[in-house]
Amino acid sequence: MDEPRPELLAAAAGVREALAGMAAPGRAERDRAYLRSDLTHLGVPVPEVRRAVTAARRVLGPPTRQDTLALAALLWTGEVYEYRQAAVETLTARAGALLRPEDLTELERYLRASRTWALVDPLAVHAAGAVVAGDPGACGATLDRWARDGDFWLRRAALLCLLPGVRAGAPDLPRLSRYADAMLEEREFFIRKAIGWVLREVSVRDAGFVAAWVRQRRPRMSGVTYREAVRRLPGDVR
């Protein structure tokens, strides 16, 4: 990537300065314990992180793909949770309109480095997932690789990337079924929860698919997956 423009360097520095100025040590320690994080936490609430990013983007003007990727990279540098959260907010703001399938390589780097649902989930759903929803054919091979990866956070991301398509009424049910079936007996909580979460979202529009899928696999399914999957099914079906 080319050397960032001075305006981008200033914007990233401004975001970091604004967040550092809102540091709340007591909240920071609670957040760190809650997320079991090994990063430095400032204790800045999510809405304030978003406001800081919005202010920086407003100064920069209409966002471009290059500026979005560059600003996110600048904000991610270091081991401060809220700076990384600001990078995630930058990437998710208009991912569907700005990012391309080839940017999944960069998003994968962030997903691997996140190590917490609080960063992985928005990256997977609102950044990578938005890209996938915009061009499923170009992203399928990458998602298939993520679904087989040894890093369970990347496998979770492969599942959650399917949510935008589900919510738009264009679910990739064969891919969902294939991924969920392969991961169904995993013991990792965040995989079990993700399978149930995606099935629950599908059930809003296609209760029959979810009911049949769950019924066929119930003996292999963990309690947390089952409870999530059936939560929004009609009472008689559930």
FIFI-653572 format. One record per residue (C-alpha): chain; y, x, z. Coordinates in steps of 0.001 Angstrom, whole numbers, plus 500000, padded with zeros to 6 digits. Each point is the difference from the previous one (the first is absolute). Layout:
% residues N
+--------+--------+--------+--------+
! cadena !      Y !      X !      Z !
+--------+--------+--------+--------+
!      A !      Y !      X !      Z !
...
+--------+--------+--------+--------+
% end
This chain:
% residues 238
+--------+--------+--------+--------+
! cadena !      Y !      X !      Z !
+--------+--------+--------+--------+
!      A ! 500000 ! 500000 ! 500000 !
!      A ! 503489 ! 501252 ! 499146 !
!      A ! 502437 ! 501069 ! 502697 !
!      A ! 501475 ! 496808 ! 501542 !
!      A ! 503569 ! 499143 ! 499151 !
!      A ! 502575 ! 500739 ! 502731 !
!      A ! 500535 ! 496247 ! 500413 !
!      A ! 496323 ! 499561 ! 500857 !
!      A ! 500039 ! 502858 ! 502479 !
!      A ! 503064 ! 498449 ! 501647 !
!      A ! 498390 ! 496546 ! 500063 !
!      A ! 496832 ! 501308 ! 501650 !
!      A ! 502037 ! 501965 ! 502539 !
!      A ! 502045 ! 496877 ! 500715 !
!      A ! 496890 ! 497916 ! 500664 !
!      A ! 498567 ! 502628 ! 502347 !
!      A ! 503321 ! 500326 ! 501823 !
!      A ! 500326 ! 496238 ! 500400 !
!      A ! 496469 ! 499654 ! 501364 !
!      A ! 500354 ! 502956 ! 502344 !
!      A ! 503172 ! 498399 ! 501357 !
!      A ! 498035 ! 496881 ! 500971 !
!      A ! 497237 ! 501871 ! 501841 !
!      A ! 498670 ! 498187 ! 503076 !
!      A ! 497630 ! 502308 ! 501922 !
!      A ! 498376 ! 497234 ! 502050 !
!      A ! 499183 ! 497904 ! 496972 !
!      A ! 498926 ! 503119 ! 498115 !
!      A ! 497339 ! 500790 ! 502569 !
!      A ! 498716 ! 496424 ! 499973 !
!      A ! 499839 ! 499976 ! 496202 !
!      A ! 498203 ! 503321 ! 499934 !
!      A ! 497413 ! 498796 ! 502504 !
!      A ! 499517 ! 496673 ! 498215 !
!      A ! 499390 ! 501665 ! 496633 !
!      A ! 498061 ! 502906 ! 501559 !
!      A ! 502251 ! 502171 ! 497909 !
!      A ! 500208 ! 503780 ! 499886 !
!      A ! 503458 ! 499858 ! 498405 !
!      A ! 503374 ! 500225 ! 501720 !
!      A ! 501415 ! 496514 ! 500580 !
!      A ! 503659 ! 499072 ! 500380 !
!      A ! 499468 ! 496423 ! 501144 !
!      A ! 502114 ! 498391 ! 497256 !
!      A ! 499063 ! 496352 ! 499202 !
!      A ! 498791 ! 499228 ! 496467 !
!      A ! 503045 ! 497846 ! 499078 !
!      A ! 502290 ! 502933 ! 500808 !
!      A ! 497911 ! 502332 ! 497846 !
!      A ! 500311 ! 497522 ! 497136 !
!      A ! 503745 ! 499721 ! 500472 !
!      A ! 500394 ! 503779 ! 499889 !
!      A ! 498008 ! 500203 ! 496776 !
!      A ! 501917 ! 497087 ! 498455 !
!      A ! 503305 ! 501690 ! 500811 !
!      A ! 498851 ! 503230 ! 498340 !
!      A ! 498786 ! 498189 ! 496886 !
!      A ! 503255 ! 498077 ! 499770 !
!      A ! 501941 ! 503265 ! 499886 !
!      A ! 497696 ! 501360 ! 497288 !
!      A ! 500437 ! 496940 ! 497816 !
!      A ! 497317 ! 498175 ! 497992 !
!      A ! 496655 ! 501650 ! 500794 !
!      A ! 498081 ! 501897 ! 497374 !
!      A ! 496367 ! 501052 ! 500091 !
!      A ! 500919 ! 503674 ! 500239 !
!      A ! 502497 ! 499497 ! 502828 !
!      A ! 497578 ! 497764 ! 501896 !
!      A ! 497223 ! 502575 ! 499892 !
!      A ! 502367 ! 502866 ! 500811 !
!      A ! 501643 ! 498241 ! 502950 !
!      A ! 496609 ! 499036 ! 501430 !
!      A ! 498799 ! 503604 ! 499730 !
!      A ! 503102 ! 501251 ! 501787 !
!      A ! 499648 ! 497463 ! 502803 !
!      A ! 496271 ! 500648 ! 500479 !
!      A ! 500545 ! 503700 ! 500710 !
!      A ! 499308 ! 500868 ! 503625 !
!      A ! 498027 ! 498411 ! 502803 !
!      A ! 502327 ! 497178 ! 501096 !
!      A ! 498472 ! 496542 ! 499768 !
!      A ! 503208 ! 498082 ! 499257 !
!      A ! 500927 ! 502401 ! 497183 !
!      A ! 496615 ! 499311 ! 498422 !
!      A ! 500533 ! 496299 ! 500587 !
!      A ! 503303 ! 500319 ! 498139 !
!      A ! 498121 ! 501621 ! 497113 !
!      A ! 497603 ! 497050 ! 499952 !
!      A ! 502917 ! 497548 ! 499965 !
!      A ! 501486 ! 501921 ! 497086 !
!      A ! 496758 ! 499792 ! 498022 !
!      A ! 499323 ! 496337 ! 500701 !
!      A ! 503491 ! 498642 ! 499334 !
!      A ! 499476 ! 499424 ! 496253 !
!      A ! 496645 ! 501591 ! 499322 !
!      A ! 498861 ! 497403 ! 497499 !
!      A ! 503061 ! 500514 ! 497831 !
!      A ! 500362 ! 503772 ! 500329 !
!      A ! 496673 ! 501716 ! 500568 !
!      A ! 497287 ! 500632 ! 497425 !
!      A ! 496216 ! 500440 ! 500140 !
!      A ! 500395 ! 503781 ! 499833 !
!      A ! 501981 ! 499832 ! 503245 !
!      A ! 496822 ! 499021 ! 501845 !
!      A ! 499309 ! 503735 ! 500253 !
!      A ! 503132 ! 500446 ! 502094 !
!      A ! 499293 ! 496860 ! 502015 !
!      A ! 496507 ! 501305 ! 500716 !
!      A ! 501531 ! 503096 ! 501547 !
!      A ! 502023 ! 497827 ! 502375 !
!      A ! 497030 ! 497776 ! 500797 !
!      A ! 497855 ! 502990 ! 500939 !
!      A ! 502741 ! 501410 ! 502222 !
!      A ! 500835 ! 496706 ! 501747 !
!      A ! 497072 ! 499733 ! 502442 !
!      A ! 501176 ! 496653 ! 501388 !
!      A ! 499872 ! 496398 ! 498830 !
!      A ! 503754 ! 499704 ! 500585 !
!      A ! 500655 ! 502297 ! 497020 !
!      A ! 496817 ! 499505 ! 497970 !
!      A ! 500225 ! 496211 ! 499794 !
!      A ! 503510 ! 499652 ! 498532 !
!      A ! 499329 ! 502900 ! 497629 !
!      A ! 496743 ! 498405 ! 498861 !
!      A ! 501243 ! 496415 ! 499671 !
!      A ! 503633 ! 500316 ! 498959 !
!      A ! 500059 ! 503324 ! 498122 !
!      A ! 496565 ! 500807 ! 498556 !
!      A ! 499029 ! 496326 ! 499947 !
!      A ! 503128 ! 499069 ! 498076 !
!      A ! 499177 ! 502659 ! 497405 !
!      A ! 496412 ! 498749 ! 499731 !
!      A ! 501130 ! 496397 ! 499590 !
!      A ! 502334 ! 501043 ! 497197 !
!      A ! 497335 ! 501837 ! 497988 !
!      A ! 496480 ! 499431 ! 501401 !
!      A ! 498268 ! 501546 ! 497003 !
!      A ! 501797 ! 503322 ! 500344 !
!      A ! 499340 ! 500179 ! 503761 !
!      A ! 496353 ! 498961 ! 500200 !
!      A ! 498463 ! 503481 ! 499830 !
!      A ! 502306 ! 501264 ! 502752 !
!      A ! 499199 ! 497043 ! 502245 !
!      A ! 496267 ! 500473 ! 499411 !
!      A ! 500328 ! 503630 ! 501073 !
!      A ! 501982 ! 499051 ! 503099 !
!      A ! 497349 ! 497442 ! 500948 !
!      A ! 497372 ! 502776 ! 500068 !
!      A ! 502151 ! 502625 ! 501709 !
!      A ! 498918 ! 501668 ! 503218 !
!      A ! 503340 ! 499148 ! 501659 !
!      A ! 499686 ! 496501 ! 501442 !
!      A ! 503763 ! 499490 ! 499748 !
!      A ! 499760 ! 500415 ! 496239 !
!      A ! 497063 ! 497592 ! 499873 !
!      A ! 502083 ! 497505 ! 501992 !
!      A ! 502841 ! 500521 ! 497547 !
!      A ! 497707 ! 499197 ! 497059 !
!      A ! 499241 ! 496628 ! 501587 !
!      A ! 503593 ! 499222 ! 500931 !
!      A ! 501271 ! 500903 ! 496525 !
!      A ! 498288 ! 496817 ! 498821 !
!      A ! 502205 ! 497755 ! 502158 !
!      A ! 503012 ! 499686 ! 497633 !
!      A ! 497699 ! 498737 ! 497249 !
!      A ! 498427 ! 497537 ! 502413 !
!      A ! 503394 ! 498726 ! 501113 !
!      A ! 501177 ! 499678 ! 496407 !
!      A ! 497029 ! 497794 ! 499161 !
!      A ! 498255 ! 502675 ! 497922 !
!      A ! 497338 ! 501417 ! 502352 !
!      A ! 497607 ! 502656 ! 498724 !
!      A ! 496989 ! 498357 ! 501623 !
!      A ! 497327 ! 502214 ! 498377 !
!      A ! 501741 ! 503146 ! 501261 !
!      A ! 500592 ! 498493 ! 503447 !
!      A ! 496377 ! 498962 ! 500252 !
!      A ! 498796 ! 503426 ! 498901 !
!      A ! 502218 ! 501904 ! 502434 !
!      A ! 499381 ! 497694 ! 502954 !
!      A ! 496256 ! 499904 ! 499414 !
!      A ! 499809 ! 503810 ! 499944 !
!      A ! 502025 ! 500320 ! 503222 !
!      A ! 498650 ! 496966 ! 501834 !
!      A ! 497730 ! 501893 ! 502393 !
!      A ! 502498 ! 502720 ! 500873 !
!      A ! 500724 ! 500333 ! 503706 !
!      A ! 503654 ! 500960 ! 499593 !
!      A ! 502154 ! 497217 ! 501457 !
!      A ! 502802 ! 500387 ! 497448 !
!      A ! 497556 ! 499513 ! 497132 !
!      A ! 498387 ! 496973 ! 501601 !
!      A ! 503413 ! 498473 ! 500661 !
!      A ! 501233 ! 500682 ! 496461 !
!      A ! 497011 ! 498292 ! 498385 !
!      A ! 500571 ! 496908 ! 502109 !
!      A ! 503751 ! 500078 ! 499351 !
!      A ! 499629 ! 500012 ! 496204 !
!      A ! 497325 ! 497295 ! 500097 !
!      A ! 502240 ! 497883 ! 502217 !
!      A ! 502820 ! 500250 ! 497461 !
!      A ! 497633 ! 499044 ! 497172 !
!      A ! 498796 ! 496975 ! 501986 !
!      A ! 503461 ! 498399 ! 499827 !
!      A ! 499498 ! 499341 ! 496273 !
!      A ! 496243 ! 500329 ! 499586 !
!      A ! 498203 ! 498854 ! 503117 !
!      A ! 496789 ! 499491 ! 498058 !
!      A ! 499778 ! 503629 ! 498940 !
!      A ! 500554 ! 501281 ! 503530 !
!      A ! 497605 ! 497508 ! 501590 !
!      A ! 497226 ! 500923 ! 497565 !
!      A ! 500692 ! 503732 ! 500321 !
!      A ! 499927 ! 499894 ! 503793 !
!      A ! 496965 ! 497727 ! 500181 !
!      A ! 497958 ! 502357 ! 497838 !
!      A ! 500922 ! 503090 ! 502044 !
!      A ! 500433 ! 498675 ! 503533 !
!      A ! 497039 ! 501966 ! 501460 !
!      A ! 501611 ! 503278 ! 498847 !
!      A ! 503521 ! 499087 ! 501070 !
!      A ! 501747 ! 501142 ! 503162 !
!      A ! 501578 ! 497464 ! 502310 !
!      A ! 503546 ! 501147 ! 499240 !
!      A ! 499434 ! 499703 ! 496235 !
!      A ! 498487 ! 496546 ! 500372 !
!      A ! 502746 ! 498670 ! 502265 !
!      A ! 502741 ! 501232 ! 497668 !
!      A ! 498263 ! 498763 ! 496852 !
!      A ! 499476 ! 496420 ! 501192 !
!      A ! 503220 ! 499560 ! 501985 !
!      A ! 501794 ! 497994 ! 497301 !
!      A ! 497059 ! 498154 ! 498517 !
!      A ! 500125 ! 496203 ! 500303 !
!      A ! 498433 ! 498810 ! 503236 !
!      A ! 496969 ! 498364 ! 498424 !
!      A ! 499215 ! 503104 ! 497943 !
!      A ! 500532 ! 502357 ! 502927 !
+--------+--------+--------+--------+
% end
